Amino acid sequence: MRTTKDMDYIFELDGTEILIEAQQKDTRNHVIEQYVKCRKEKKMTQEQLSQRTGISRPNISRFESGNYNPSLEMMVRIAEALGMNLNIKLESR
């Protein structure tokens, strides 16, 4: 593993370089978009979500803005409060 000057971690697999940091950021953004869309569809405010989850509103806000790397526990609690299930799966490329 080596790093670029942007500090993206590069992993080489069968001669293919994978930018781990960039992939992680894309995945996080996709997950956040799903949570925000669901919350808004349910016409729920961040404050209401905070009250249902026991997670502070500032942490909900940081999560939704992409400035917080949530734990699996946090994502499950938010999904439950939204009446959703969290499913995580690995897929072949």
N, CA, C and O of each residue as an XYZ file, in Angstrom:
372
protein
N       0.853     -1.171      0.000
C       0.000      0.000      0.000
C       0.897      1.231      0.000
O       1.902      1.284      0.708
N       0.521      2.205     -0.794
C       1.253      3.464     -0.830
C       0.248      4.599     -0.773
O      -0.956      4.373     -0.893
N       0.722      5.784     -0.597
C      -0.191      6.918     -0.554
C       0.196      7.932     -1.616
O       1.362      8.038     -1.996
N      -0.801      8.679     -2.092
C      -0.536      9.769     -3.008
C      -0.366     11.027     -2.171
O      -0.554     10.999     -0.955
N      -0.013     12.120     -2.816
C       0.150     13.349     -2.045
C      -1.171     13.858     -1.489
O      -1.178     14.693     -0.584
N      -2.320     13.353     -2.030
C      -3.634     13.719     -1.505
C      -4.028     12.833     -0.326
O      -5.102     13.003      0.251
N      -3.164     11.895      0.028
C      -3.372     10.975      1.130
C      -4.474      9.953      0.860
O      -5.039      9.398      1.802
N      -4.787      9.697     -0.402
C      -5.688      8.602     -0.742
C      -4.878      7.316     -0.610
O      -3.744      7.250     -1.085
N      -5.429      6.326      0.009
C      -4.733      5.055      0.146
C      -4.978      4.238     -1.109
O      -6.114      4.085     -1.556
N      -3.913      3.723     -1.663
C      -4.022      2.961     -2.896
C      -3.701      1.502     -2.592
O      -2.682      1.190     -1.976
N      -4.571      0.637     -3.025
C      -4.415     -0.791     -2.841
C      -4.360     -1.405     -4.222
O      -5.191     -1.082     -5.071
N      -3.415     -2.272     -4.465
C      -3.297     -2.878     -5.779
C      -3.821     -4.308     -5.722
O      -3.377     -5.111     -4.902
N      -4.758     -4.613     -6.594
C      -5.373     -5.931     -6.644
C      -5.317     -6.417     -8.082
O      -5.942     -5.829     -8.965
N      -4.581     -7.471     -8.316
C      -4.442     -8.020     -9.672
C      -4.052     -6.953    -10.688
O      -4.563     -6.940    -11.808
N      -3.157     -6.068    -10.303
C      -2.696     -5.026    -11.195
C      -3.625     -3.826    -11.301
O      -3.323     -2.870    -12.016
N      -4.754     -3.864    -10.596
C      -5.704     -2.758    -10.606
C      -5.546     -1.947     -9.339
O      -5.600     -2.491     -8.236
N      -5.351     -0.650     -9.492
C      -5.227      0.211     -8.326
C      -6.610      0.660     -7.870
O      -7.445      1.054     -8.684
N      -6.838      0.600     -6.586
C      -8.112      1.026     -6.008
C      -7.828      2.161     -5.046
O      -7.043      2.005     -4.111
N      -8.462      3.305     -5.269
C      -8.317      4.433     -4.356
C      -9.298      4.236     -3.206
O     -10.483      4.546     -3.332
N      -8.806      3.727     -2.101
C      -9.675      3.375     -0.978
C     -10.365      4.598     -0.411
O     -11.567      4.563     -0.149
N      -9.635      5.668     -0.219
C     -10.230      6.882      0.357
C     -11.356      7.414     -0.523
O     -12.413      7.787     -0.015
N     -11.145      7.453     -1.816
C     -12.171      7.944     -2.738
C     -13.378      7.019     -2.740
O     -14.516      7.486     -2.756
N     -13.143      5.720     -2.723
C     -14.235      4.754     -2.710
C     -15.031      4.872     -1.411
O     -16.261      4.806     -1.421
N     -14.333      5.044     -0.310
C     -14.994      5.202      0.987
C     -15.867      6.457      0.993
O     -16.991      6.430      1.496
N     -15.359      7.542      0.444
C     -16.106      8.802      0.392
C     -17.364      8.647     -0.467
O     -18.436      9.112     -0.082
N     -17.241      8.003     -1.617
C     -18.391      7.784     -2.490
C     -19.455      6.939     -1.797
O     -20.645      7.241     -1.879
N     -19.026      5.887     -1.120
C     -19.966      5.012     -0.419
C     -20.663      5.773      0.698
O     -21.880      5.670      0.854
N     -19.904      6.536      1.475
C     -20.494      7.321      2.569
C     -21.525      8.304      2.026
O     -22.620      8.426      2.575
N     -21.176      9.006      0.947
C     -22.107      9.973      0.350
C     -23.385      9.298     -0.133
O     -24.477      9.842      0.034
N     -23.256      8.127     -0.727
C     -24.435      7.411     -1.212
C     -25.347      7.014     -0.042
O     -26.567      7.148     -0.126
N     -24.750      6.532      1.034
C     -25.525      6.140      2.220
C     -26.220      7.361      2.821
O     -27.402      7.298      3.161
N     -25.503      8.453      2.949
C     -26.077      9.682      3.519
C     -27.260     10.151      2.684
O     -28.296     10.526      3.233
N     -27.116     10.135      1.369
C     -28.213     10.555      0.483
C     -29.470      9.739      0.744
O     -30.574     10.283      0.747
N     -29.310      8.431      0.965
C     -30.456      7.572      1.231
C     -31.139      7.945      2.550
O     -32.366      8.016      2.623
N     -30.342      8.178      3.581
C     -30.898      8.545      4.886
C     -31.648      9.877      4.809
O     -32.772      9.988      5.300
N     -31.040     10.865      4.206
C     -31.661     12.196      4.120
C     -32.952     12.116      3.303
O     -33.969     12.689      3.694
N     -32.916     11.416      2.183
C     -34.106     11.271      1.352
C     -35.239     10.617      2.141
O     -36.383     11.068      2.085
N     -34.923      9.572      2.863
C     -35.929      8.869      3.651
C     -36.507      9.777      4.742
O     -37.722      9.822      4.934
N     -35.638     10.496      5.454
C     -36.102     11.395      6.521
C     -37.039     12.459      5.949
O     -38.084     12.753      6.528
N     -36.659     13.026      4.819
C     -37.481     14.078      4.210
C     -38.793     13.528      3.672
O     -39.825     14.191      3.775
N     -38.773     12.335      3.104
C     -40.010     11.710      2.629
C     -40.992     11.485      3.773
O     -42.207     11.549      3.584
N     -40.458     11.223      4.947
C     -41.296     11.012      6.133
C     -41.627     12.335      6.826
O     -42.251     12.361      7.887
N     -41.190     13.439      6.193
C     -41.438     14.793      6.710
C     -40.993     14.924      8.175
O     -41.694     15.488      9.014
N     -39.819     14.388      8.439
C     -39.250     14.403      9.779
C     -38.083     15.385      9.824
O     -37.249     15.403      8.919
N     -38.027     16.187     10.859
C     -36.913     17.114     11.032
C     -35.743     16.389     11.681
O     -35.893     15.290     12.216
N     -34.582     17.019     11.626
C     -33.425     16.456     12.321
C     -33.698     16.396     13.822
O     -33.272     15.453     14.488
N     -34.395     17.380     14.355
C     -34.721     17.390     15.785
C     -35.619     16.208     16.149
O     -35.403     15.553     17.169
N     -36.617     15.937     15.324
C     -37.499     14.800     15.581
C     -36.733     13.483     15.501
O     -36.949     12.578     16.307
N     -35.841     13.384     14.526
C     -35.021     12.184     14.398
C     -34.114     12.034     15.610
O     -33.916     10.928     16.111
N     -33.573     13.135     16.073
C     -32.731     13.128     17.263
C     -33.494     12.587     18.465
O     -32.978     11.753     19.210
N     -34.711     13.057     18.650
C     -35.526     12.608     19.783
C     -35.852     11.121     19.684
O     -35.874     10.424     20.698
N     -36.104     10.633     18.481
C     -36.434      9.210     18.299
C     -35.238      8.291     18.487
O     -35.394      7.142     18.901
N     -34.045      8.791     18.183
C     -32.847      7.947     18.234
C     -32.039      8.101     19.506
O     -31.286      7.201     19.880
N     -32.191      9.245     20.180
C     -31.329      9.533     21.324
C     -29.957     10.024     20.885
O     -29.038     10.117     21.698
N     -29.817     10.337     19.600
C     -28.564     10.878     19.052
C     -28.739     12.389     18.978
O     -29.772     12.868     18.509
N     -27.756     13.139     19.431
C     -27.903     14.591     19.456
C     -28.151     15.152     18.053
O     -27.655     14.611     17.065
N     -28.925     16.241     17.977
C     -29.210     16.857     16.689
C     -27.944     17.316     15.984
O     -27.838     17.158     14.768
N     -26.956     17.891     16.724
C     -25.714     18.245     16.024
C     -25.017     17.041     15.380
O     -24.419     17.175     14.312
N     -25.086     15.871     16.017
C     -24.479     14.685     15.409
C     -25.273     14.218     14.194
O     -24.691     13.740     13.219
N     -26.598     14.353     14.245
C     -27.420     14.043     13.067
C     -27.030     14.984     11.932
O     -26.854     14.549     10.794
N     -26.897     16.256     12.238
C     -26.529     17.258     11.236
C     -25.149     16.970     10.650
O     -24.965     17.047      9.435
N     -24.182     16.640     11.500
C     -22.837     16.322     11.007
C     -22.864     15.079     10.122
O     -22.193     15.026      9.091
N     -23.633     14.096     10.527
C     -23.776     12.881      9.726
C     -24.341     13.220      8.348
O     -23.798     12.788      7.332
N     -25.423     13.986      8.310
C     -26.074     14.310      7.047
C     -25.226     15.218      6.161
O     -25.389     15.214      4.941
N     -24.338     15.982      6.747
C     -23.485     16.861      5.944
C     -22.200     16.163      5.492
O     -21.408     16.732      4.740
N     -22.001     14.930      5.955
C     -20.813     14.176      5.563
C     -19.594     14.476      6.401
O     -18.489     14.050      6.064
N     -19.777     15.211      7.501
C     -18.660     15.586      8.368
C     -18.526     14.678      9.581
O     -17.864     15.034     10.556
N     -19.145     13.520      9.524
C     -19.138     12.602     10.660
C     -19.129     11.196     10.096
O     -19.956     10.865      9.246
N     -18.229     10.381     10.545
C     -18.164      9.000     10.091
C     -18.967      8.165     11.081
O     -18.474      7.866     12.168
N     -20.195      7.781     10.726
C     -21.075      7.128     11.692
C     -20.661      5.694     11.991
O     -20.064      5.008     11.161
N     -20.993      5.269     13.183
C     -20.789      3.870     13.547
C     -21.946      3.054     12.987
O     -22.982      3.605     12.616
N     -21.770      1.772     12.929
C     -22.840      0.885     12.498
C     -24.030      1.021     13.451
O     -25.181      1.019     13.014
N     -23.758      1.136     14.732
C     -24.822      1.309     15.725
C     -25.653      2.553     15.418
O     -26.882      2.505     15.476
N     -25.002      3.651     15.095
C     -25.714      4.890     14.782
C     -26.593      4.712     13.552
O     -27.741      5.155     13.541
N     -26.064      4.067     12.516
C     -26.837      3.881     11.292
C     -28.043      2.980     11.539
O     -29.109      3.211     10.968
N     -27.892      1.961     12.378
C     -29.010      1.075     12.709
C     -30.065      1.834     13.506
O     -31.259      1.687     13.245
N     -29.641      2.638     14.470
C     -30.591      3.414     15.275
C     -31.383      4.395     14.422
O     -32.591      4.544     14.607
N     -30.716      5.059     13.496
C     -31.404      6.009     12.622
C     -32.369      5.255     11.699
O     -33.508      5.682     11.516
N     -31.924      4.151     11.126
C     -32.794      3.366     10.243
C     -34.040      2.914     11.002
O     -35.152      3.008     10.481
N     -33.862      2.436     12.203
C     -34.993      1.983     13.024
C     -35.953      3.138     13.287
O     -37.167      2.963     13.187
N     -35.435      4.299     13.617
C     -36.274      5.472     13.890
C     -37.035      5.912     12.638
O     -38.101      6.519     12.739
N     -36.492      5.609     11.474
C     -37.153      5.944     10.210
C     -38.090      4.833      9.744
O     -38.720      4.944      8.692
N     -38.179      3.755     10.538
C     -39.024      2.626     10.157
C     -38.427      1.814      9.025
O     -39.152      1.206      8.238
N     -37.107      1.805      8.944
C     -36.407      1.119      7.869
C     -35.480      0.052      8.455
O     -35.188      0.050      9.651
N     -35.027     -0.852      7.589
C     -33.988     -1.817      7.940
C     -32.713     -1.401      7.240
O     -32.749     -0.900      6.116
N     -31.601     -1.604      7.891
C     -30.304     -1.338      7.278
C     -29.762     -2.657      6.748
O     -29.601     -3.615      7.504
N     -29.482     -2.707      5.462
C     -28.895     -3.885      4.837
C     -27.557     -3.485      4.228
O     -27.468     -2.518      3.472
N     -26.540     -4.228      4.561
C     -25.213     -3.989      4.010
C     -24.802     -5.253      3.273
O     -24.902     -6.357      3.809
N     -24.335     -5.083      2.035
C     -23.923     -6.250      1.286
C     -22.693     -5.935      0.444
O     -22.462     -4.792      0.052
N     -21.931     -6.952      0.183
C     -20.776     -6.841     -0.702
C     -21.204     -7.334     -2.071
O     -21.932     -8.320     -2.184
N     -20.755     -6.651     -3.105
C     -21.100     -7.025     -4.460
C     -19.842     -7.182     -5.288
O     -18.855     -6.478     -5.073
N     -19.878     -8.093     -6.224
C     -18.759     -8.258     -7.155
C     -18.707     -7.056     -8.067
O     -19.729     -6.443     -8.377
N     -17.501     -6.729     -8.492
C     -17.351     -5.595     -9.429
C     -17.587     -6.045    -10.828
O     -17.507     -5.241    -11.756
